[in-house]
Amino acid sequence: MGKKLAAAQRAKNKKRVKAIHAKIKNTRLDAIHKFTTQLVKDNALIVVGDVKSRSFTNSMTKLAKSTYDAGWFEFKRQLEYKCKYASCQLEIVNERYTTQICSHCGDMSSSPKGRAGLGIREWRCAECGTRHDRDINAAKNILAVGLDRLDVGISSV
């Protein structure tokens, strides 16, 4: 699709460019619909972080294009309405520090921090010695917060 779009843009064929963008949008929406439908069908509980795509899309980051392409807002919107009408509970939890807290022992002193730490994808906890992939560790922490919330009966954000 990218080559066709590039060719249409070089030819200044506005009508074709518009049609290609519409097709890309529809394909993305279809994929999100299928994925969220399957998630809701296969799970009784879905716990997600409160991803704010706006924080990734400022001019300071290179993640802007991929974040817009990912359709974070649409993904969350579809999960919310589909869970509401199915027997699936959706918990949206605060993602703050989830990549920095050791999901094994809870220590935060040895994890990579700040913008400079974003490039560090793996780290080892100095307290317990557990080796972490940054994203998997965050997912474990997000799930733990969601499960803890269910234990104490706190409603979703």
C-alpha positions in Angstrom: 0.0 0.0 0.0 2.9 2.3 0.7 4.3 2.2 -2.8 0.9 2.9 -4.3 0.5 5.9 -2.0 3.9 7.2 -2.8 3.3 6.9 -6.5 0.0 8.7 -6.2 1.5 11.4 -4.2 4.3 12.0 -6.7 1.8 12.1 -9.5 -0.2 14.6 -7.4 -3.3 12.5 -7.9 -5.3 13.9 -4.9 -8.3 11.7 -5.5 -6.2 8.5 -5.5 -4.3 9.6 -2.5 -7.5 10.2 -0.6 -8.8 6.8 -1.6 -5.7 5.1 -0.5 -5.8 6.9 2.9 -9.4 5.8 3.3 -8.5 2.2 2.6 -5.7 2.3 5.1 -8.0 3.8 7.7 -10.7 1.1 7.1 -8.2 -1.7 7.2 -6.8 -0.4 10.5 -10.3 -0.1 12.0 -11.2 -3.6 10.8 -8.1 -5.1 12.4 -8.9 -3.2 15.7 -12.5 -4.5 15.6 -11.5 -8.1 15.1 -8.8 -7.9 17.7 -10.9 -6.3 20.4 -13.8 -8.6 19.7 -11.6 -11.7 20.2 -10.1 -10.2 23.4 -13.5 -9.6 24.9 -14.7 -13.1 23.8 -11.7 -14.9 25.2 -11.3 -13.1 28.6 -13.3 -12.3 31.6 -10.9 -9.5 32.7 -8.9 -7.1 30.6 -6.4 -4.8 32.3 -4.8 -2.0 30.3 -2.6 1.0 31.1 -4.0 4.4 30.7 -2.0 5.1 27.6 -2.2 8.7 26.6 -1.0 8.9 23.0 -0.7 12.6 23.2 2.3 12.2 25.5 4.1 10.2 22.7 3.2 12.5 19.9 4.8 15.7 20.9 7.7 17.0 18.8 10.2 15.7 21.3 9.7 12.0 20.4 10.2 10.0 17.3 7.2 7.8 18.3 4.6 10.2 16.9 3.9 8.5 13.5 3.8 5.0 15.0 1.6 6.1 17.9 -0.9 7.6 15.5 -0.8 4.5 13.3 -1.4 2.2 16.3 -4.8 3.8 17.0 -4.5 3.7 20.8 -7.6 5.8 21.4 -9.8 3.7 19.1 -8.5 0.5 20.6 -9.4 1.6 24.1 -12.8 3.0 23.0 -13.7 -0.3 21.4 -12.6 -2.3 24.4 -14.7 0.0 26.7 -18.0 -0.4 24.7 -17.5 -4.1 23.9 -16.7 -5.0 27.6 -19.8 -3.0 28.7 -22.1 -5.3 26.7 -20.3 -8.6 27.3 -19.4 -10.5 30.4 -15.9 -9.0 30.5 -14.6 -6.5 33.0 -12.2 -3.8 31.8 -9.8 -2.2 34.2 -7.8 0.9 33.1 -4.9 1.5 35.5 -2.3 4.2 35.9 0.9 3.3 34.0 3.2 5.5 36.0 6.4 3.8 37.0 5.3 0.4 35.8 8.5 -0.1 33.8 10.7 0.9 36.7 9.2 -1.1 39.6 10.5 -4.7 39.8 7.5 -6.9 39.3 9.1 -9.6 41.5 10.1 -7.7 44.6 8.7 -4.2 44.2 12.1 -2.4 44.3 12.6 0.7 42.2 16.1 1.8 43.0 18.0 0.0 40.2 15.7 0.4 37.2 16.5 2.7 34.3 14.8 6.1 34.7 13.9 9.2 32.7 14.1 9.8 29.0 17.7 8.5 28.9 16.5 5.2 30.4 13.9 4.6 27.6 16.6 3.1 25.4 17.4 0.5 28.0 15.1 -2.4 27.1 16.4 -4.9 29.7 17.6 -4.5 33.3 18.4 -6.5 36.4 16.9 -5.7 39.8 19.8 -5.0 42.3 17.5 -6.1 45.2 16.4 -9.6 44.0 18.5 -10.2 40.9 15.5 -10.7 38.6 16.2 -9.9 34.9 13.5 -7.8 33.3 12.4 -6.9 29.8 11.1 -3.4 30.2 7.7 -4.0 28.4 7.0 -7.4 30.0 7.8 -6.0 33.5 5.4 -3.2 32.9 2.7 -5.6 31.7 3.1 -7.7 34.9 2.9 -4.6 37.1 -0.2 -3.3 35.2 -1.9 -6.7 35.7 -1.0 -6.7 39.4 -2.5 -3.3 39.9 -5.7 -4.4 38.1 -6.0 -7.6 40.2 -5.3 -5.7 43.4 -8.1 -3.3 42.5 -10.5 -6.2 42.1 -9.5 -7.6 45.5 -10.3 -4.4 47.3 -13.3 -3.5 45.1 -12.1 -0.2 43.6 -14.0 0.8 40.5 -12.3 1.5 37.2 -10.8 5.0 36.5 
